[in-house]
Amino acid sequence: MIDSMLKQKILAYNALVPRYTSYPTAPHFKPLAATDYAVWLDSLAPEAGISVYVHIPFCTEMCWYCGCHTTATRKYAPVEDYVTLLLREMRSVAARLPVRTQVRHIHFGGGSPSMLSPQDFARIMETLRELFDVTADAEIAIEADPRGITYDRGEAYAAAGVNRASFGIQDFAPDVQVAINRVQSYDTVARAAERLRGFGITRLNFDLMYGLPRQSLADVQDTAEKSLSLAPDRIALFGYAHVPWMKKHMRLIRDEDLPDAAARLDQFACAESVLLAAGMHPVGLDHFCTAHDDMLGARDGKRLARNFQGYTTDSAPVLIGFGLSSIGRLTQGFVQNHANITEYSAAVLAGALPVVRGCVLSAEDTLRGVVISDLMCYLCADIGAILQRHGQPEDLFDAIIDGLADMEADGLLTRCGRVLHVQGEARQMVRVVAARFDAYFTGQSGRHVQAA
Ligand code: SF4
Protein backbone atom coordinates (compact mmCIF):
# COMPACT_ATOMS: atom_id res chain seq x y z
CA MET A 1 0.00 0.00 0.00
CA ILE A 2 1.24 3.49 -0.80
CA ASP A 3 2.27 5.70 2.13
CA SER A 4 -0.70 7.96 3.01
CA MET A 5 1.40 11.17 3.16
CA LEU A 6 2.87 10.46 -0.27
CA LYS A 7 -0.59 9.63 -1.58
CA GLN A 8 -1.96 13.00 -0.45
CA LYS A 9 0.93 14.80 -2.10
CA ILE A 10 0.47 12.93 -5.39
CA LEU A 11 -3.28 13.60 -5.33
CA ALA A 12 -2.63 17.31 -4.82
CA TYR A 13 -0.97 17.40 -8.27
CA ASN A 14 -3.38 15.02 -9.99
CA ALA A 15 -4.57 16.56 -13.26
CA LEU A 16 -5.90 15.73 -16.70
CA VAL A 17 -2.76 15.34 -18.80
CA PRO A 18 -1.78 13.59 -22.04
CA ARG A 19 -0.29 10.10 -22.11
CA TYR A 20 2.59 11.40 -24.25
CA THR A 21 2.81 8.58 -26.74
CA SER A 22 3.99 11.33 -29.10
CA TYR A 23 4.94 14.97 -28.95
CA PRO A 24 3.10 16.97 -30.12
CA THR A 25 0.20 14.77 -29.07
CA ALA A 26 -2.36 13.59 -31.65
CA PRO A 27 -5.10 16.10 -30.69
CA HIS A 28 -2.74 18.80 -31.97
CA PHE A 29 -2.32 17.26 -35.40
CA LYS A 30 -3.59 19.48 -38.23
CA PRO A 31 -4.88 18.72 -41.74
CA LEU A 32 -1.97 17.45 -43.82
CA ALA A 33 -2.00 16.85 -47.59
CA ALA A 34 -1.20 13.38 -48.89
CA THR A 35 1.15 15.10 -51.35
CA ASP A 36 3.24 16.36 -48.39
CA TYR A 37 3.49 12.80 -47.07
CA ALA A 38 4.50 11.65 -50.55
CA VAL A 39 7.36 14.15 -50.58
CA TRP A 40 8.50 12.93 -47.16
CA LEU A 41 8.46 9.32 -48.36
CA ASP A 42 10.33 10.26 -51.53
CA SER A 43 13.13 11.81 -49.49
CA LEU A 44 13.73 8.75 -47.31
CA ALA A 45 17.40 7.77 -47.43
CA PRO A 46 18.00 4.34 -49.04
CA GLU A 47 19.95 3.16 -45.98
CA ALA A 48 17.26 4.27 -43.51
CA GLY A 49 15.65 1.35 -41.76
CA ILE A 50 11.95 1.63 -41.04
CA SER A 51 9.43 0.13 -38.69
CA VAL A 52 5.94 -0.83 -39.72
CA TYR A 53 2.64 -0.60 -37.89
CA VAL A 54 -0.43 -2.39 -39.25
CA HIS A 55 -3.81 -1.45 -37.80
CA ILE A 56 -6.66 -3.98 -37.81
CA PRO A 57 -9.75 -2.04 -36.68
CA PHE A 58 -12.11 -4.96 -35.92
CA CYS A 59 -13.06 -6.95 -32.84
CA THR A 60 -15.67 -9.65 -32.34
CA GLU A 61 -17.30 -7.59 -29.58
CA MET A 62 -16.68 -4.28 -27.86
CA CYS A 63 -15.00 -4.18 -24.47
CA TRP A 64 -16.59 -1.26 -22.65
CA TYR A 65 -13.28 0.16 -21.42
CA CYS A 66 -11.83 0.24 -24.93
CA GLY A 67 -10.09 3.44 -26.02
CA CYS A 68 -8.90 2.06 -29.37
CA HIS A 69 -10.13 2.80 -32.87
CA THR A 70 -12.12 -0.34 -33.62
CA THR A 71 -15.52 -1.67 -34.69
CA ALA A 72 -17.26 -4.77 -33.37
CA THR A 73 -18.40 -7.22 -36.02
CA ARG A 74 -19.27 -10.90 -36.12
CA LYS A 75 -19.01 -10.97 -39.91
CA TYR A 76 -15.74 -11.65 -41.68
CA ALA A 77 -16.59 -10.00 -45.03
CA PRO A 78 -15.69 -6.44 -43.87
CA VAL A 79 -12.37 -7.72 -42.52
CA GLU A 80 -11.60 -9.45 -45.80
CA ASP A 81 -12.45 -6.29 -47.79
CA TYR A 82 -10.26 -4.27 -45.44
CA VAL A 83 -7.28 -6.57 -45.99
CA THR A 84 -7.57 -5.94 -49.74
CA LEU A 85 -7.39 -2.18 -49.10
CA LEU A 86 -4.50 -2.61 -46.69
CA LEU A 87 -2.43 -4.51 -49.24
CA ARG A 88 -3.16 -1.84 -51.81
CA GLU A 89 -2.06 0.90 -49.43
CA MET A 90 1.16 -1.00 -48.72
CA ARG A 91 1.93 -1.14 -52.43
CA SER A 92 1.24 2.60 -52.86
CA VAL A 93 3.62 3.49 -50.03
CA ALA A 94 6.32 1.00 -51.04
CA ALA A 95 6.30 2.42 -54.58
CA ARG A 96 7.61 5.70 -53.16
CA LEU A 97 10.35 4.21 -50.99
CA PRO A 98 13.85 3.12 -51.96
CA VAL A 99 13.77 -0.44 -53.32
CA ARG A 100 13.45 -3.06 -50.57
CA THR A 101 13.84 -0.72 -47.62
CA GLN A 102 14.91 -2.60 -44.48
CA VAL A 103 12.28 -3.32 -41.84
CA ARG A 104 13.37 -4.37 -38.34
CA HIS A 105 10.07 -4.08 -36.47
CA ILE A 106 6.53 -4.96 -37.51
CA HIS A 107 3.69 -4.42 -35.08
CA PHE A 108 0.11 -5.58 -35.64
CA GLY A 109 -2.27 -3.57 -33.46
CA GLY A 110 -5.93 -2.78 -33.32
CA GLY A 111 -8.59 -3.64 -32.70
CA SER A 112 -7.86 -7.32 -32.63
CA PRO A 113 -5.33 -8.45 -35.23
CA SER A 114 -6.17 -11.96 -34.07
CA MET A 115 -9.50 -11.52 -35.89
CA LEU A 116 -7.63 -11.99 -39.16
CA SER A 117 -8.00 -15.43 -40.68
CA PRO A 118 -4.72 -17.37 -40.82
CA GLN A 119 -4.82 -16.96 -44.61
CA ASP A 120 -5.24 -13.17 -44.46
CA PHE A 121 -2.54 -12.81 -41.84
CA ALA A 122 -0.20 -14.82 -44.08
CA ARG A 123 -1.20 -12.66 -47.08
CA ILE A 124 -0.29 -9.45 -45.24
CA MET A 125 3.06 -10.82 -44.10
CA GLU A 126 3.85 -12.18 -47.56
CA THR A 127 3.11 -8.76 -49.05
CA LEU A 128 5.32 -7.01 -46.49
CA ARG A 129 8.15 -9.44 -47.23
CA GLU A 130 7.67 -8.93 -50.96
CA LEU A 131 7.75 -5.13 -50.69
CA PHE A 132 10.36 -4.70 -47.96
CA ASP A 133 13.54 -6.36 -46.78
CA VAL A 134 12.27 -7.73 -43.46
CA THR A 135 15.50 -8.55 -41.64
CA ALA A 136 16.10 -12.04 -40.25
CA ASP A 137 16.18 -10.66 -36.70
CA ALA A 138 13.12 -8.41 -37.10
CA GLU A 139 10.72 -8.28 -34.20
CA ILE A 140 7.27 -9.19 -35.49
CA ALA A 141 4.70 -8.55 -32.78
CA ILE A 142 0.96 -9.01 -32.64
CA GLU A 143 -1.65 -7.77 -30.19
CA ALA A 144 -3.86 -10.78 -29.65
CA ASP A 145 -7.15 -11.53 -27.98
CA PRO A 146 -6.41 -14.75 -26.07
CA ARG A 147 -9.95 -15.94 -26.86
CA GLY A 148 -9.08 -15.98 -30.56
CA ILE A 149 -5.82 -17.95 -30.46
CA THR A 150 -6.80 -21.10 -32.34
CA TYR A 151 -4.31 -23.77 -33.38
CA ASP A 152 -4.49 -22.53 -37.00
CA ARG A 153 -3.75 -18.94 -36.02
CA GLY A 154 -0.81 -19.95 -33.83
CA GLU A 155 0.56 -22.01 -36.70
CA ALA A 156 0.09 -19.10 -39.16
CA TYR A 157 1.81 -16.62 -36.84
CA ALA A 158 4.80 -18.91 -36.39
CA ALA A 159 5.04 -19.58 -40.13
CA ALA A 160 4.97 -15.82 -40.78
CA GLY A 161 7.78 -15.17 -38.30
CA VAL A 162 5.82 -13.65 -35.40
CA ASN A 163 8.06 -13.69 -32.34
CA ARG A 164 6.20 -11.57 -29.78
CA ALA A 165 2.53 -11.44 -28.75
CA SER A 166 0.63 -9.19 -26.34
CA PHE A 167 -2.47 -10.45 -24.59
CA GLY A 168 -5.12 -8.12 -23.27
CA ILE A 169 -5.97 -9.52 -19.83
CA GLN A 170 -7.05 -6.48 -17.73
CA ASP A 171 -8.41 -8.36 -14.69
CA PHE A 172 -9.24 -11.99 -13.95
CA ALA A 173 -12.10 -11.28 -11.49
CA PRO A 174 -15.39 -12.51 -13.03
CA ASP A 175 -17.52 -9.58 -11.81
CA VAL A 176 -14.98 -7.05 -13.13
CA GLN A 177 -14.96 -8.90 -16.45
CA VAL A 178 -18.75 -8.65 -16.63
CA ALA A 179 -18.61 -4.93 -15.75
CA ILE A 180 -16.21 -4.28 -18.66
CA ASN A 181 -17.79 -6.79 -21.07
CA ARG A 182 -14.63 -8.80 -21.47
CA VAL A 183 -15.16 -12.28 -20.15
CA GLN A 184 -12.16 -14.58 -20.47
CA SER A 185 -11.04 -17.11 -17.93
CA TYR A 186 -7.55 -17.73 -16.61
CA ASP A 187 -7.64 -21.09 -18.41
CA THR A 188 -8.36 -19.36 -21.74
CA VAL A 189 -5.31 -17.14 -21.31
CA ALA A 190 -3.16 -20.06 -20.10
CA ARG A 191 -4.16 -22.15 -23.13
CA ALA A 192 -3.42 -19.28 -25.53
CA ALA A 193 0.03 -18.75 -23.96
CA GLU A 194 0.78 -22.47 -24.10
CA ARG A 195 -0.36 -22.67 -27.71
CA LEU A 196 1.86 -19.81 -28.88
CA ARG A 197 4.82 -21.10 -26.91
CA GLY A 198 4.25 -24.49 -28.49
CA PHE A 199 4.77 -22.82 -31.85
CA GLY A 200 7.96 -21.16 -30.65
CA ILE A 201 6.41 -17.73 -30.00
CA THR A 202 7.89 -17.41 -26.55
CA ARG A 203 8.03 -13.64 -25.96
CA LEU A 204 4.75 -12.73 -24.31
CA ASN A 205 3.47 -9.39 -23.01
CA PHE A 206 0.39 -9.08 -20.82
CA ASP A 207 -1.73 -5.92 -20.51
CA LEU A 208 -3.37 -5.46 -17.10
CA MET A 209 -5.56 -2.60 -15.94
CA TYR A 210 -6.39 -0.83 -12.71
CA GLY A 211 -9.14 1.69 -12.09
CA LEU A 212 -11.77 -0.64 -13.57
CA PRO A 213 -15.39 -0.79 -12.40
CA ARG A 214 -16.02 -3.01 -9.35
CA GLN A 215 -12.29 -3.76 -9.14
CA SER A 216 -10.99 -4.30 -5.62
CA LEU A 217 -7.46 -4.36 -4.28
CA ALA A 218 -7.78 -8.12 -3.85
CA ASP A 219 -8.75 -8.43 -7.53
CA VAL A 220 -5.70 -6.44 -8.60
CA GLN A 221 -3.40 -8.54 -6.42
CA ASP A 222 -4.94 -11.81 -7.60
CA THR A 223 -4.68 -10.77 -11.26
CA ALA A 224 -1.02 -9.78 -10.88
CA GLU A 225 -0.24 -13.11 -9.17
CA LYS A 226 -2.13 -15.19 -11.70
CA SER A 227 -0.45 -13.31 -14.54
CA LEU A 228 2.99 -14.01 -13.08
CA SER A 229 2.13 -17.72 -12.88
CA LEU A 230 2.04 -17.66 -16.70
CA ALA A 231 5.57 -16.17 -16.83
CA PRO A 232 5.17 -13.23 -19.24
CA ASP A 233 8.29 -11.29 -20.24
CA ARG A 234 6.58 -7.92 -19.97
CA ILE A 235 3.56 -6.57 -18.16
CA ALA A 236 1.93 -3.23 -18.86
CA LEU A 237 -0.20 -1.91 -16.02
CA PHE A 238 -2.53 0.66 -17.55
CA GLY A 239 -4.88 2.96 -15.67
CA TYR A 240 -8.41 2.86 -17.10
CA ALA A 241 -9.25 6.21 -18.69
CA HIS A 242 -12.99 6.86 -18.37
CA VAL A 243 -13.87 9.27 -21.19
CA PRO A 244 -17.52 8.51 -22.05
CA TRP A 245 -17.83 11.89 -23.80
CA MET A 246 -15.31 10.58 -26.36
CA LYS A 247 -16.13 6.85 -26.41
CA LYS A 248 -19.88 6.23 -26.22
CA HIS A 249 -19.58 2.56 -25.19
CA MET A 250 -17.94 3.72 -21.94
CA ARG A 251 -21.38 4.99 -20.90
CA LEU A 252 -22.16 1.35 -20.21
CA ILE A 253 -19.73 1.57 -17.29
CA ARG A 254 -21.43 3.10 -14.27
CA ASP A 255 -19.58 6.05 -12.73
CA GLU A 256 -20.46 4.81 -9.24
CA ASP A 257 -18.65 1.51 -9.90
CA LEU A 258 -15.34 3.25 -10.55
CA PRO A 259 -12.63 3.61 -7.89
CA ASP A 260 -11.61 7.17 -7.00
CA ALA A 261 -8.12 8.57 -7.55
CA ALA A 262 -6.89 7.51 -4.09
CA ALA A 263 -8.10 3.94 -4.64
CA ARG A 264 -6.48 3.90 -8.08
CA LEU A 265 -3.13 4.80 -6.51
CA ASP A 266 -3.53 1.93 -4.04
CA GLN A 267 -4.38 -0.44 -6.87
CA PHE A 268 -1.32 0.53 -8.88
CA ALA A 269 0.92 0.25 -5.81
CA CYS A 270 -0.57 -3.15 -4.95
CA ALA A 271 0.04 -4.63 -8.42
CA GLU A 272 3.45 -3.00 -8.59
CA SER A 273 4.56 -4.53 -5.28
CA VAL A 274 3.50 -8.01 -6.47
CA LEU A 275 5.41 -7.61 -9.73
CA LEU A 276 8.54 -6.17 -8.11
CA ALA A 277 8.54 -8.86 -5.41
CA ALA A 278 8.55 -11.44 -8.20
CA GLY A 279 11.71 -9.89 -9.65
CA MET A 280 10.21 -7.85 -12.47
CA HIS A 281 11.83 -4.50 -13.23
CA PRO A 282 9.90 -1.23 -13.59
CA VAL A 283 10.11 0.57 -16.94
CA GLY A 284 8.85 4.11 -17.37
CA LEU A 285 5.37 5.04 -16.28
CA ASP A 286 3.60 1.69 -16.20
CA HIS A 287 5.62 -1.19 -17.68
CA PHE A 288 7.49 -4.06 -16.05
CA CYS A 289 9.82 -6.62 -17.58
CA THR A 290 11.91 -9.60 -16.57
CA ALA A 291 15.68 -9.36 -16.17
CA HIS A 292 16.26 -11.23 -19.45
CA ASP A 293 13.92 -9.06 -21.55
CA ASP A 294 15.60 -6.69 -24.00
CA MET A 295 13.43 -3.82 -22.72
CA LEU A 296 15.54 -3.72 -19.56
CA GLY A 297 18.74 -3.31 -21.59
CA ALA A 298 17.04 -0.60 -23.65
CA ARG A 299 16.03 1.21 -20.44
CA ASP A 300 19.49 0.98 -18.91
CA GLY A 301 21.27 1.76 -22.18
CA LYS A 302 19.00 4.78 -22.81
CA ARG A 303 17.68 3.22 -26.02
CA LEU A 304 14.08 3.03 -24.96
CA ALA A 305 11.41 4.77 -27.02
CA ARG A 306 7.76 5.55 -26.56
CA ASN A 307 5.26 5.39 -29.38
CA PHE A 308 1.55 4.86 -29.90
CA GLN A 309 1.85 1.24 -28.73
CA GLY A 310 3.54 2.26 -25.45
CA TYR A 311 7.19 1.58 -24.60
CA THR A 312 9.31 -0.07 -27.25
CA THR A 313 12.87 -1.16 -27.91
CA ASP A 314 12.35 -0.04 -31.51
CA SER A 315 14.65 2.90 -32.13
CA ALA A 316 14.09 3.26 -35.90
CA PRO A 317 13.54 6.95 -36.70
CA VAL A 318 10.86 6.15 -39.28
CA LEU A 319 7.59 4.38 -38.58
CA ILE A 320 5.22 3.74 -41.45
CA GLY A 321 1.61 3.21 -40.35
CA PHE A 322 -0.77 1.20 -42.53
CA GLY A 323 -4.52 1.01 -42.14
CA LEU A 324 -7.41 2.99 -40.81
CA SER A 325 -6.42 5.79 -38.37
CA SER A 326 -2.83 4.56 -38.16
CA ILE A 327 -0.12 7.06 -37.28
CA GLY A 328 3.33 7.16 -38.83
CA ARG A 329 6.40 9.14 -37.93
CA LEU A 330 9.12 10.43 -40.24
CA THR A 331 11.94 12.81 -39.51
CA GLN A 332 9.81 15.66 -40.87
CA GLY A 333 6.81 14.92 -38.67
CA PHE A 334 3.77 12.74 -37.95
CA VAL A 335 1.11 11.56 -40.39
CA GLN A 336 -2.25 10.00 -39.65
CA ASN A 337 -4.54 8.08 -41.99
CA HIS A 338 -8.27 8.63 -42.34
CA ALA A 339 -10.20 7.18 -39.40
CA ASN A 340 -13.37 6.86 -41.48
CA ILE A 341 -13.54 3.68 -43.56
CA THR A 342 -15.41 5.36 -46.46
CA GLU A 343 -12.77 8.06 -46.79
CA TYR A 344 -9.90 5.65 -46.25
CA SER A 345 -11.29 3.29 -48.86
CA ALA A 346 -11.91 6.08 -51.41
CA ALA A 347 -8.35 7.35 -51.06
CA VAL A 348 -6.77 3.90 -51.34
CA LEU A 349 -8.91 2.89 -54.33
CA ALA A 350 -7.98 6.16 -56.06
CA GLY A 351 -4.33 5.21 -55.66
CA ALA A 352 -3.71 8.07 -53.21
CA LEU A 353 -1.97 7.89 -49.85
CA PRO A 354 -4.87 7.83 -47.33
CA VAL A 355 -3.29 10.45 -45.06
CA VAL A 356 -5.53 13.18 -43.68
CA ARG A 357 -3.74 14.89 -40.81
CA GLY A 358 -0.41 15.15 -39.10
CA CYS A 359 2.16 17.55 -37.81
CA VAL A 360 5.23 19.12 -39.34
CA LEU A 361 7.83 19.11 -36.57
CA SER A 362 9.56 22.38 -35.79
CA ALA A 363 13.01 22.42 -34.16
CA GLU A 364 11.28 23.41 -30.92
CA ASP A 365 8.85 20.47 -31.19
CA THR A 366 11.78 18.09 -31.61
CA LEU A 367 13.62 19.60 -28.64
CA ARG A 368 10.63 19.49 -26.31
CA GLY A 369 9.81 16.02 -27.60
CA VAL A 370 13.22 14.73 -26.50
CA VAL A 371 12.76 16.17 -22.98
CA ILE A 372 9.29 14.63 -22.70
CA SER A 373 10.42 11.29 -24.13
CA ASP A 374 13.34 11.07 -21.67
CA LEU A 375 11.04 11.86 -18.77
CA MET A 376 8.47 9.28 -19.88
CA CYS A 377 11.08 6.57 -20.61
CA TYR A 378 13.51 7.05 -17.73
CA LEU A 379 11.62 9.27 -15.24
CA CYS A 380 14.69 11.42 -15.64
CA ALA A 381 15.91 14.12 -18.03
CA ASP A 382 19.17 16.02 -18.18
CA ILE A 383 17.65 19.22 -19.51
CA GLY A 384 20.96 21.10 -19.78
CA ALA A 385 22.60 18.31 -21.80
CA ILE A 386 19.58 18.04 -24.11
CA LEU A 387 19.59 21.78 -24.75
CA GLN A 388 23.31 21.72 -25.42
CA ARG A 389 22.92 18.86 -27.91
CA HIS A 390 20.28 20.90 -29.75
CA GLY A 391 22.47 24.01 -29.85
CA GLN A 392 20.28 25.92 -27.41
CA PRO A 393 21.25 27.95 -24.33
CA GLU A 394 21.39 25.65 -21.31
CA ASP A 395 19.13 27.96 -19.30
CA LEU A 396 16.30 28.01 -21.89
CA PHE A 397 13.94 25.94 -19.73
CA ASP A 398 15.08 27.26 -16.32
CA ALA A 399 11.73 28.94 -15.68
CA ILE A 400 9.99 25.58 -16.15
CA ILE A 401 12.54 23.82 -13.94
CA ASP A 402 12.11 26.49 -11.25
CA GLY A 403 8.35 26.00 -11.50
CA LEU A 404 8.83 22.42 -10.32
CA ALA A 405 10.14 23.55 -6.92
CA ASP A 406 6.78 22.77 -5.31
CA MET A 407 6.91 19.15 -6.47
CA GLU A 408 10.50 18.91 -5.32
CA ALA A 409 9.58 20.27 -1.89
CA ASP A 410 6.87 17.63 -1.70
CA GLY A 411 9.39 14.88 -2.44
CA LEU A 412 7.90 13.87 -5.79
CA LEU A 413 11.01 14.73 -7.78
CA THR A 414 14.61 15.78 -7.30
CA ARG A 415 16.54 18.47 -9.13
CA CYS A 416 20.30 18.40 -9.38
CA GLY A 417 21.33 21.39 -11.45
CA ARG A 418 19.23 20.90 -14.56
CA VAL A 419 18.81 17.15 -14.13
CA LEU A 420 15.26 16.19 -13.16
CA HIS A 421 14.40 12.87 -11.60
CA VAL A 422 10.82 11.84 -10.82
CA GLN A 423 10.72 9.54 -7.79
CA GLY A 424 9.82 5.94 -8.62
CA GLU A 425 7.06 5.90 -5.96
CA ALA A 426 5.48 8.92 -7.64
CA ARG A 427 5.87 7.65 -11.20
CA GLN A 428 2.26 8.60 -12.10
CA MET A 429 3.33 12.22 -11.74
CA VAL A 430 5.77 11.98 -14.62
CA ARG A 431 3.00 12.97 -17.05
CA VAL A 432 2.30 16.06 -14.94
CA VAL A 433 5.99 17.00 -15.08
CA ALA A 434 6.11 16.30 -18.84
CA ALA A 435 3.09 18.57 -19.36
CA ARG A 436 5.10 21.51 -18.00
CA PHE A 437 7.41 21.15 -21.04
CA ASP A 438 4.49 20.81 -23.48
CA ALA A 439 4.05 24.10 -25.35
CA TYR A 440 0.61 23.03 -26.66
CA PHE A 441 -0.85 21.91 -23.34
CA THR A 442 -3.48 24.23 -21.96
CA GLY A 443 -5.16 21.91 -19.47
CA GLN A 444 -8.43 22.58 -21.27
CA SER A 445 -8.80 19.49 -23.45
CA GLY A 446 -11.49 16.96 -22.51
CA ARG A 447 -9.37 14.36 -24.33
CA HIS A 448 -6.83 13.93 -21.57
CA VAL A 449 -6.99 11.54 -18.62
CA GLN A 450 -6.12 11.90 -14.97
CA ALA A 451 -2.51 11.23 -14.03
CA ALA A 452 -3.26 9.19 -10.91
S1 SF4 B 1 -10.34 -6.45 -27.85
FE1 SF4 B 1 -9.03 -4.66 -27.52
S2 SF4 B 1 -9.41 -3.31 -29.25
FE2 SF4 B 1 -11.08 -4.81 -29.21
S3 SF4 B 1 -12.73 -3.81 -28.07
FE3 SF4 B 1 -11.53 -5.02 -26.61
S4 SF4 B 1 -9.99 -3.57 -25.82
FE4 SF4 B 1 -10.84 -2.68 -27.69
Boltz pocket constraint, residues with backbone or C-beta under 6 A from the ligand:
constraints:
  - pocket:
      binder: B
      contacts: [[A, 58], [A, 59], [A, 61], [A, 62], [A, 63], [A, 65], [A, 66], [A, 67], [A, 68], [A, 70], [A, 110], [A, 111], [A, 112], [A, 145], [A, 168]]
      max_distance: 6.0
